[in-house]
Amino acid sequence: MKGILTLFFALPLFGCSAPEPTVFEVDAGEFKPTGAVLELYGVESPMEQNGKTLVGRRSVKSDGSGKIIVNFEGKPPIICHIGYVTNGLQYHFQYEIKNGQCNIVRMLQDEGAIS
């Protein structure tokens, strides 16, 4: 009986862990960016940069949308639109910049590909 009670009280600890943040990844294509900003829920945060790849992470705490602003030296910024994210779900967005435009090339949600 003691073992069952211990298990009963320990189960909520496993279910209450914070969800992994959503990942936003941009392949800047032929030009090296000078940086990028992830804007979600009206809050901006800088993205990490590794060469021509930019990565930002943010927990999805409510429904909403946003954008990624990719900056280049001597060129206007390019906007990647974040369509819609749903509270409680985990996503991995992958964007690619080609011919001066940013397009989503893949979106994964909770381990499964959506597009």
Stockholm file with secondary structure:
# STOCKHOLM 1.0

chainA/1-115         MKGILTLFFALPLFGCSAPEPTVFEVDAGEFKPTGAVLELYGVESPMEQNGKTLVGRRSVKSDGSGKIIVNFEGKPPIICHIGYVTNGLQYHFQYEIKNGQCNIVRMLQDEGAIS
#=GR chainA/1-115 SS CHHHHHHHHHHHHHHTSCCCCEEEEEECTTSCCSEEEEEETTEEEECEEETTEEEEEECCCSSEEEEEEEEETTEEEEEEEEEEECTTCCEEEEEEEETTEEEEEEEEETTEECC
#=GC SS_cons         CHHHHHHHHHHHHHHTSCCCCEEEEEECTTSCCSEEEEEETTEEEECEEETTEEEEEECCCSSEEEEEEEEETTEEEEEEEEEEECTTCCEEEEEEEETTEEEEEEEEETTEECC
//
